[in-house]
Structure formats: C-alpha cells, structure tokens
Amino acid sequence: MIDRILSIQALSDAAQARFPEGNFGHEEYRPALERLLRAYHEEAQLTPVGLRATSARLITALKHRRQLVAHGEKYPESAGIEIESPIFILGFPRSGTTLLHNLFASDTANRPIRLWEMHYPYAEDEEDIVKAMEETRALADEAYRVAPGLADIYPGLKAEWPGECSWLFRNCFSTLDYGFNHFIPGYVQWLLFRDMTEDYRYFHKQLQAILSLRPGGPLVLKDPLHLWHLPELLKTFPDARVIHLHRDPREMVPSGISLFRTAPVGEATIRSVPEIVDYYLNILTVGLERMLVSRARLPREHFIDLGYRELVANPEAAMEKLYAELGMDFSPRSRAGVRQWLSEGSKHTGKHHYQLADFGLTAWDVEQRFFAYRERFANYLNEIQEK
C-alpha cells in the first residue's frame, strides 16, 4: 500500500487535482522528494495513521508549489520585493527560540510569519484567512490528539503564533524537520551533505509571495535548523541579523530527545531508547561542528548571542537589550506587547519533565560531545546542577 500512496506520481496527481492552476516549478525539488520517499519506504515504519498523515503533508507541499507558480503569474511584481535586514532567531532545538520568537511577534511593529500563513500562504481575502486559521487550529488539534503529551512538551502549534521556517522548507522537501519527526537516518545523512543554496532561494521566493499579500517589517523569522546551514542563510540574506540562543547541553539534549520520542507517536513504530539517542545526538553533532566552523568564518557583525537563562530570568530586559543591539526602538508599544504576552504565561508553557538518566545518558556523555561548544560560548552557558 505504501508504494501506491507514497509515489511521486500519486502525490503529484493528488496535488494537481486539488489545485489545477500553475505547475510544480523547476525540477530541483525532485531529488529531495525521491530521497525522502525512499526513507519513508525503507526506514520510517509508518503506521496506517502515519501513512495517511505523511501523504497529506506531501500533497499539501506539492500543492503549495503549484500555488506559488500561479501566484507569480498573477502578481509578477512579488519577485521584486526586497527583504531588508531580516532577523533570524536560531539555536539548538529546545534552547528558547520559540519563546523569543513570540516575544518579538508580540510587538505589532514587527512582521513574523504566523503558523496559519505557513499552512495557507496564499490566502488573500478575509474569508480565506478565517478559514485558514480554523483549519490550522484543526491540524494542531489533530497532532496533539494523535501524540498525547506533545502539547506539554511543545505547546507552540497555535495558528496565531509565529511559525518555524521549516514549514516553508517542507515545500522543497529538504529540511531536517522531516528527520526530527520520523526516524529516517538515510534521508538525514543525504540532506546533511546537500548544498542548500537553491532551497534557500526557494524559501526567499516564498517569503516574497507572502509579503506581497501581507506586507510588513522588519521580518522576524525563527528556526533552529538554520544552525546547520548558516553560510547558505547569509548568502541568501546578506544583511540578515542572527540572534543565536545558547542553552546548557545538559538541559537542551534530554529535552530534545524527549520531544523526538513523542512527536511520531501514533504515526510510526517507536524505536528503542538507544536508537533514538544515537540518531538524535548524531544530528546535533553535525550541526555543532558546522556551526562552530561557520561562526569562526562568517562576519561577527551578523550575530548577537544570548543565553537561555538570561532570557528566561528577565525576558523584558533581554528584549530591551536585543532591540538596542539591533538598532531598533523598544517603544512603549513594544514593552506593552511583551508584558501582555508574558502575563498569559500559563497558556504558553507546557509541563515538560525529563532528565538525562531517562535516556541512559550522564552529564559526562553530553560534556564529551559538546566540549567545544561549551568552550566557545561559555559566557552564555550558566552552570546547572547535574541531573
């Protein structure tokens, strides 16, 4: 059954049936989609629920490709939209990027891309936008229903919240987000050695299309996975400012593994703890090595470093500091937005409990992997008690 459902032809036919206009654009996406499908066939061990969900996601991504072409034909001027001095928030998964992104999004002077826009980027009139928000909420509710416990670990699937860039990278089928949602090591290994230049150009093109319908700025974007591709990011956005969040690996690693164990529940066979730990840490290790090399080579003026503990200890002060470093005005409206979002904190925070021992790890195991990281960014990594 999987051969019939997860084939390029079947997925493409379904996408075209849903959106007959346009076409799929340039063929550069096909190698990534082919490799991803191979991984789903050979490695993911999808359940019937997972097979249906995966098929639906891939059809949606292909539909978005057709919509982007149709949008460009209808609004050719969108290709000329300048994306000036965008702000990118990144850091290893579970390092506070979602919190910081929401704080920036609470300021109406900034322009995040909301989750509903990621899912329905070409909604134009008010009726379409309302429908997009309702359907995005339904998708989030279904994700939380299928994977009990996910809401406590990652409460960020809210239609009105800013979404991660990986939602748009899914439309070119080349994002580690696929690898963080299912156990597909072959695809991950392939992707880690892929030149992402064209994928970032396609990402840029999608942003132009969204901004042509709903302009604004400065653009504030977020995705931990940019950490693996800093050269391509700054090649595509040469005047970008990057806020790099840092969290003690002894906290960040078990939190991330816990999320990875929970995300595919109901969609795929659950792997053993040793398999999951090895898989997850290998991905992080490649990201760590690449990030350290990139940070050493890329101009320092692109980057602002911030510690997770500084952020959570006093979010308002951290935001005021960041605005100053970015040359932005932390106005009374900015401050009010931050305070309003923080005042609703109980709505935004899950109850996530984890420790290294849950995954057969010790503090020393993590220290060995992340020694170079701790040395390089010691000023932003406060000591914690060993778990």
Secondary structure per residue as TSV (DSSP state, phi and psi in degrees):
chain	resnum	aa	ss	phi	psi
A	1	M	-	360.0	-38.0
A	2	I	H	-63.3	-34.8
A	3	D	H	-63.1	-35.2
A	4	R	H	-76.8	-39.1
A	5	I	H	-82.2	-45.1
A	6	L	S	-100.1	69.4
A	7	S	S	-125.8	150.7
A	8	I	H	-58.6	-40.0
A	9	Q	H	-64.6	-47.8
A	10	A	H	-63.9	-43.1
A	11	L	H	-65.9	-42.6
A	12	S	H	-65.7	-42.0
A	13	D	H	-61.7	-41.8
A	14	A	H	-65.9	-40.9
A	15	A	H	-64.9	-41.4
A	16	Q	H	-66.6	-36.2
A	17	A	H	-64.0	-35.2
A	18	R	H	-77.2	-31.2
A	19	F	-	-143.4	91.3
A	20	P	-	-69.7	-23.3
A	21	E	S	-71.6	165.0
A	22	G	S	67.1	-158.9
A	23	N	-	-154.9	-173.3
A	24	F	-	-87.2	3.0
A	25	G	-	77.5	-165.0
A	26	H	-	-61.6	154.4
A	27	E	G	-81.2	5.5
A	28	E	G	-66.1	-15.9
A	29	Y	G	-76.9	-20.8
A	30	R	H	-63.5	-43.1
A	31	P	H	-58.6	-38.8
A	32	A	H	-66.8	-43.9
A	33	L	H	-64.9	-41.0
A	34	E	H	-61.3	-42.7
A	35	R	H	-68.9	-37.2
A	36	L	H	-65.3	-44.6
A	37	L	H	-63.1	-39.1
A	38	R	H	-59.8	-41.3
A	39	A	H	-66.4	-39.6
A	40	Y	H	-63.3	-37.0
A	41	H	H	-69.3	-44.4
A	42	E	H	-97.3	-23.7
A	43	E	T	-125.6	-34.0
A	44	A	S	-70.7	-27.5
A	45	Q	-	53.7	56.4
A	46	L	B	-70.4	142.1
A	47	T	-	-81.7	169.8
A	48	P	H	-55.1	-39.3
A	49	V	H	-63.8	-44.4
A	50	G	H	-65.2	-36.6
A	51	L	H	-63.6	-45.6
A	52	R	H	-64.7	-43.2
A	53	A	H	-65.6	-42.5
A	54	T	H	-64.5	-43.7
A	55	S	H	-58.8	-45.2
A	56	A	H	-61.5	-41.5
A	57	R	H	-65.2	-42.4
A	58	L	H	-69.7	-37.0
A	59	I	H	-62.8	-42.4
A	60	T	H	-61.3	-42.5
A	61	A	H	-62.0	-42.7
A	62	L	H	-66.9	-37.0
A	63	K	H	-62.0	-41.5
A	64	H	H	-61.6	-35.1
A	65	R	H	-62.8	-43.0
A	66	R	H	-65.9	-39.6
A	67	Q	H	-64.9	-36.5
A	68	L	H	-65.1	-41.6
A	69	V	H	-62.7	-46.0
A	70	A	H	-62.9	-38.6
A	71	H	H	-62.9	-43.5
A	72	G	H	-63.1	-33.8
A	73	E	H	-71.3	-35.4
A	74	K	H	-79.5	-37.0
A	75	Y	-	-127.1	71.6
A	76	P	G	-60.9	-22.8
A	77	E	G	-67.4	-17.5
A	78	S	G	-62.6	-27.0
A	79	A	G	-67.0	-16.5
A	80	G	G	-98.9	3.0
A	81	I	-	-67.3	128.9
A	82	E	-	-86.7	132.7
A	83	I	-	-106.9	96.7
A	84	E	-	-96.5	131.5
A	85	S	S	45.4	53.0
A	86	P	-	-67.1	153.5
A	87	I	E	-107.2	126.6
A	88	F	E	-114.2	129.6
A	89	I	E	-104.5	126.6
A	90	L	E	-150.2	174.1
A	91	G	-	159.3	169.3
A	92	F	S	-59.5	151.5
A	93	P	T	-51.6	139.6
A	94	R	T	74.0	32.1
A	95	S	S	-110.4	11.7
A	96	G	S	99.9	10.5
A	97	T	H	-66.8	-34.8
A	98	T	H	-66.3	-43.6
A	99	L	H	-58.0	-50.7
A	100	L	H	-64.3	-39.8
A	101	H	H	-61.1	-42.8
A	102	N	H	-66.7	-34.3
A	103	L	H	-65.4	-42.0
A	104	F	H	-64.5	-40.4
A	105	A	H	-68.3	-21.0
A	106	S	T	-70.4	-15.7
A	107	D	S	-91.2	115.1
A	108	T	T	-67.0	-9.7
A	109	A	T	-75.8	-17.6
A	110	N	S	-94.6	163.1
A	111	R	B	-124.3	91.2
A	112	P	-	-83.0	167.0
A	113	I	-	-103.6	113.8
A	114	R	B	-71.2	158.1
A	115	L	H	-58.7	-39.6
A	116	W	H	-63.7	-31.6
A	117	E	H	-69.9	-33.8
A	118	M	H	-64.5	-37.9
A	119	H	H	-81.2	-32.5
A	120	Y	S	-134.0	68.9
A	121	P	T	-66.8	-18.5
A	122	Y	T	-110.8	18.7
A	123	A	-	-65.8	129.9
A	124	E	-	-111.4	-58.5
A	125	D	S	-86.7	171.1
A	126	E	H	-61.0	-38.7
A	127	E	H	-63.0	-42.3
A	128	D	H	-65.7	-37.7
A	129	I	H	-67.5	-43.5
A	130	V	H	-60.8	-43.2
A	131	K	H	-63.4	-41.1
A	132	A	H	-61.5	-42.1
A	133	M	H	-66.8	-41.2
A	134	E	H	-64.2	-43.2
A	135	E	H	-71.2	-32.5
A	136	T	H	-66.4	-40.8
A	137	R	H	-61.3	-40.1
A	138	A	H	-65.1	-39.2
A	139	L	H	-63.9	-41.3
A	140	A	H	-65.6	-43.2
A	141	D	H	-59.5	-40.0
A	142	E	H	-67.6	-40.1
A	143	A	H	-61.2	-41.8
A	144	Y	H	-71.5	-30.5
A	145	R	H	-70.1	-43.3
A	146	V	H	-69.3	-34.7
A	147	A	S	-117.3	82.4
A	148	P	T	-57.6	136.3
A	149	G	T	98.7	-18.5
A	150	L	H	-63.9	-37.4
A	151	A	H	-63.1	-32.4
A	152	D	H	-71.7	-32.7
A	153	I	H	-84.8	-42.0
A	154	Y	-	-136.8	88.4
A	155	P	T	-82.6	13.3
A	156	G	T	-84.1	2.8
A	157	L	-	-84.4	73.5
A	158	K	-	-123.4	132.4
A	159	A	T	-55.9	-36.7
A	160	E	T	-85.7	-14.1
A	161	W	S	-75.8	156.1
A	162	P	B	-66.8	140.8
A	163	G	-	-96.7	165.2
A	164	E	-	-82.9	149.5
A	165	C	T	-59.8	-25.4
A	166	S	H	-60.1	-24.3
A	167	W	H	-61.5	-34.8
A	168	L	H	-81.5	-34.1
A	169	F	H	-66.1	-22.8
A	170	R	G	-60.2	-25.3
A	171	N	G	-75.7	-7.2
A	172	C	G	-116.9	7.6
A	173	F	T	62.8	25.1
A	174	S	-	-132.9	82.0
A	175	T	-	-151.5	139.8
A	176	L	H	-63.8	-12.1
A	177	D	H	-56.8	-36.9
A	178	Y	H	-60.0	-41.6
A	179	G	H	-72.7	-21.5
A	180	F	H	-88.4	-6.2
A	181	N	H	-106.1	-21.8
A	182	H	S	-141.8	156.7
A	183	F	-	-82.6	93.9
A	184	I	-	-136.1	69.3
A	185	P	H	-61.0	-32.6
A	186	G	H	-63.8	-44.1
A	187	Y	H	-63.9	-44.4
A	188	V	H	-59.5	-46.6
A	189	Q	H	-60.4	-42.1
A	190	W	H	-63.2	-45.7
A	191	L	H	-66.2	-36.6
A	192	L	H	-63.6	-19.3
A	193	F	T	-110.8	15.7
A	194	R	S	-88.9	137.6
A	195	D	-	-73.9	116.5
A	196	M	-	-92.3	11.1
A	197	T	H	-56.6	-50.0
A	198	E	H	-66.7	-32.9
A	199	D	H	-66.5	-38.8
A	200	Y	H	-69.5	-33.7
A	201	R	H	-64.1	-39.8
A	202	Y	H	-67.6	-38.5
A	203	F	H	-58.8	-45.9
A	204	H	H	-59.3	-42.6
A	205	K	H	-63.4	-39.2
A	206	Q	H	-65.4	-40.5
A	207	L	H	-62.2	-41.6
A	208	Q	H	-58.7	-43.1
A	209	A	H	-63.5	-44.5
A	210	I	H	-63.3	-43.5
A	211	L	H	-69.5	-25.1
A	212	S	H	-67.2	-27.4
A	213	L	H	-90.3	-36.6
A	214	R	S	-138.5	82.4
A	215	P	-	-71.1	170.4
A	216	G	-	155.0	168.1
A	217	G	S	-178.3	167.7
A	218	P	S	-69.5	146.6
A	219	L	B	-75.8	127.1
A	220	V	E	-119.9	114.5
A	221	L	E	-121.6	161.4
A	222	K	E	-152.4	136.1
A	223	D	-	-170.3	122.1
A	224	P	G	-56.1	-28.4
A	225	L	G	-72.7	-13.4
A	226	H	G	-61.2	-23.2
A	227	L	G	-58.3	-29.6
A	228	W	G	-78.8	-12.9
A	229	H	G	-137.4	43.1
A	230	L	H	-59.7	-41.9
A	231	P	H	-60.4	-42.6
A	232	E	H	-68.0	-36.5
A	233	L	H	-59.8	-49.6
A	234	L	H	-78.6	-20.3
A	235	K	H	-69.0	-37.2
A	236	T	H	-80.8	-34.9
A	237	F	S	-123.9	77.1
A	238	P	T	-66.6	-16.8
A	239	D	T	-109.6	20.9
A	240	A	-	-70.1	149.6
A	241	R	E	-109.0	136.2
A	242	V	E	-118.5	119.7
A	243	I	E	-94.7	115.4
A	244	H	E	-106.0	110.8
A	245	L	E	-88.0	145.1
A	246	H	E	-129.3	133.0
A	247	R	-	-134.6	145.2
A	248	D	-	-54.5	125.3
A	249	P	H	-56.9	-27.2
A	250	R	H	-68.7	-18.7
A	251	E	H	-96.3	-44.5
A	252	M	H	-66.4	-41.9
A	253	V	H	-64.2	-52.9
A	254	P	H	-64.9	-31.8
A	255	S	H	-63.3	-42.9
A	256	G	H	-67.3	-41.5
A	257	I	H	-63.4	-40.6
A	258	S	H	-60.4	-42.9
A	259	L	H	-64.2	-43.9
A	260	F	H	-62.9	-36.3
A	261	R	H	-66.9	-31.3
A	262	T	H	-87.1	-37.2
A	263	A	T	-54.9	-44.7
A	264	P	T	-87.5	5.3
A	265	V	T	-56.5	130.8
A	266	G	T	90.3	-21.0
A	267	E	T	-104.8	-20.8
A	268	A	B	-152.8	161.0
A	269	T	-	-60.9	132.6
A	270	I	-	-77.9	126.5
A	271	R	-	-81.3	165.4
A	272	S	-	-69.0	156.8
A	273	V	H	-58.0	-46.8
A	274	P	H	-59.1	-38.7
A	275	E	H	-61.8	-46.4
A	276	I	H	-64.3	-45.8
A	277	V	H	-61.7	-47.1
A	278	D	H	-62.6	-44.8
A	279	Y	H	-60.3	-50.3
A	280	Y	H	-65.4	-46.3
A	281	L	H	-66.9	-32.7
A	282	N	H	-64.3	-40.0
A	283	I	H	-64.2	-45.6
A	284	L	H	-62.6	-38.4
A	285	T	H	-62.7	-42.6
A	286	V	H	-63.1	-43.5
A	287	G	H	-61.0	-41.2
A	288	L	H	-61.0	-49.5
A	289	E	H	-61.3	-44.1
A	290	R	H	-67.1	-42.5
A	291	M	H	-61.3	-44.6
A	292	L	H	-62.0	-41.7
A	293	V	H	-65.6	-45.0
A	294	S	H	-65.2	-43.1
A	295	R	H	-64.3	-31.2
A	296	A	H	-73.3	-28.8
A	297	R	H	-97.0	-32.4
A	298	L	S	-82.1	151.2
A	299	P	-	-56.6	132.6
A	300	R	G	-65.1	-25.9
A	301	E	G	-66.5	-13.5
A	302	H	G	-74.8	-20.7
A	303	F	E	-113.8	141.1
A	304	I	E	-125.6	122.8
A	305	D	E	-97.9	142.7
A	306	L	E	-146.1	135.0
A	307	G	E	-82.7	141.4
A	308	Y	H	-57.1	-43.3
A	309	R	H	-67.3	-34.5
A	310	E	H	-65.0	-40.0
A	311	L	H	-64.0	-49.8
A	312	V	H	-76.3	-24.2
A	313	A	H	-68.7	-38.9
A	314	N	-	-152.6	81.2
A	315	P	H	-59.0	-38.8
A	316	E	H	-65.0	-43.8
A	317	A	H	-64.9	-38.6
A	318	A	H	-63.0	-40.3
A	319	M	H	-66.4	-41.7
A	320	E	H	-61.5	-40.4
A	321	K	H	-64.6	-44.3
A	322	L	H	-64.9	-43.3
A	323	Y	H	-57.8	-42.3
A	324	A	H	-63.0	-43.7
A	325	E	H	-67.9	-28.8
A	326	L	H	-84.1	-6.6
A	327	G	T	73.7	27.1
A	328	M	-	-107.5	157.5
A	329	D	-	-89.5	114.7
A	330	F	-	-84.7	81.3
A	331	S	-	-76.4	169.8
A	332	P	H	-55.2	-35.5
A	333	R	H	-66.6	-39.5
A	334	S	H	-61.5	-47.4
A	335	R	H	-63.3	-41.0
A	336	A	H	-64.2	-39.3
A	337	G	H	-63.7	-43.4
A	338	V	H	-62.7	-46.0
A	339	R	H	-64.0	-39.3
A	340	Q	H	-63.0	-44.0
A	341	W	H	-65.4	-42.2
A	342	L	H	-67.8	-31.6
A	343	S	H	-66.5	-20.6
A	344	E	T	-99.3	26.2
A	345	G	H	-53.7	-36.6
A	346	S	H	-64.1	-23.3
A	347	K	H	-79.4	-20.2
A	348	H	H	-101.9	-12.3
A	349	T	-	-112.0	127.4
A	350	G	-	-85.5	169.3
A	351	K	-	-107.0	89.7
A	352	H	-	-109.0	119.4
A	353	H	-	-116.9	130.7
A	354	Y	-	-161.1	160.1
A	355	Q	-	-156.4	158.5
A	356	L	G	-56.4	-40.5
A	357	A	G	-61.5	-24.3
A	358	D	G	-59.6	-23.9
A	359	F	G	-117.4	20.0
A	360	G	T	68.9	24.7
A	361	L	-	-111.5	153.4
A	362	T	-	-117.5	166.6
A	363	A	H	-58.4	-36.7
A	364	W	H	-64.6	-38.0
A	365	D	H	-56.9	-44.6
A	366	V	H	-73.1	-40.5
A	367	E	H	-57.4	-40.8
A	368	Q	H	-61.5	-42.9
A	369	R	H	-68.2	-37.0
A	370	F	H	-112.1	20.4
A	371	F	H	-58.0	-47.2
A	372	A	H	-63.9	-36.0
A	373	Y	H	-65.3	-45.7
A	374	R	H	-64.9	-36.6
A	375	E	H	-65.0	-44.7
A	376	R	H	-71.1	-37.2
A	377	F	T	-120.4	35.1
A	378	A	G	-57.0	-33.6
A	379	N	G	-64.7	-19.4
A	380	Y	G	-109.5	3.5
A	381	L	-	-118.6	96.8
A	382	N	-	-76.3	148.4
A	383	E	-	-68.5	146.2
A	384	I	-	-125.5	163.4
A	385	Q	-	-74.9	138.7
A	386	E	-	-64.8	141.9
A	387	K	-	-101.3	360.0
